[in-house]
Amino acid sequence: MKILILNPNSSKEMTADIQRNAAAYANGAFEVKTLLTPGAPEFIDYYLDQALCAPGMIKNVYDNEAEYDAFIVACHCDPNIDLIKEITNKPVVGIGEASMKMASMLGHSFSVVSTGLHSVPNKEAVVRKYHLEGCLASVRAPKSEGCCGSDEALFMEAAKLAIEEDMAEVIVLGCAGMSGLDKKMSKALGVPVLDGVVCALIIAEGLVRAGLSTSKIRRYQGNR
């Protein structure tokens, strides 16, 4: 089995971090590769960024569709995921959807820890898209804008407040760049902490093994 992780941004550092964590999870059971998106912004923070990364994501799928068994979109807002589902017959899993739906199975409510206050409304909109409002305790972010794994202490504090003040029972890491923080934070906080990349790999691997993929009867039918 071969799974391709699409990093929607163009950051080489983040791509390497995602690949390292994904390979550690796969542990030789299947092959995993992470590709950055050519021509995309370095970070996906705004809706314009999502639009700018679409052409490169499409190219990465078309160039690799024959070789890989499933695709993962490795950005927590799941940019262009409906587009990717439409253009390929292979399973497509977004780390946002995977992590939040798994969180709803592991506790009464979950909180998403995001990278900065500006991203909170976007995360809330994604939660509504997946009909998970009833399971959401909160979206928390450090007051000072950070980026991914560079402000671990700030994310830990935001998660602690979500548990103590918002009654969250599960924490979802709201950025692919936080990859690798889950185990450390879970041990410190005493609750499940979910890394979206790992969650997406769990689901993608299962779909491939079961021979399941996106329905093409209506919404994702496409014109190819």
ABEGO torsion letter per residue (X at the ends): XBBBBBBABABAAAAAAAAAAAAAAAGGABBBBBBBBBGBBABBABAAAAAAAAAAAAAAAAAAAAABABBBBBBAAGBGAAAAAAABABBBBBAAAAAAAAAAAABABBBBBBABAAAAAAAAAAAAAAGAAAABABBBBBABBBBEAABAAAAAAAAAAAAAAAGBABBBBABAAABGAAAAAAAAAGBBBBBAAAAAAAAAAAAAAAGBBBBAABAAAEAX
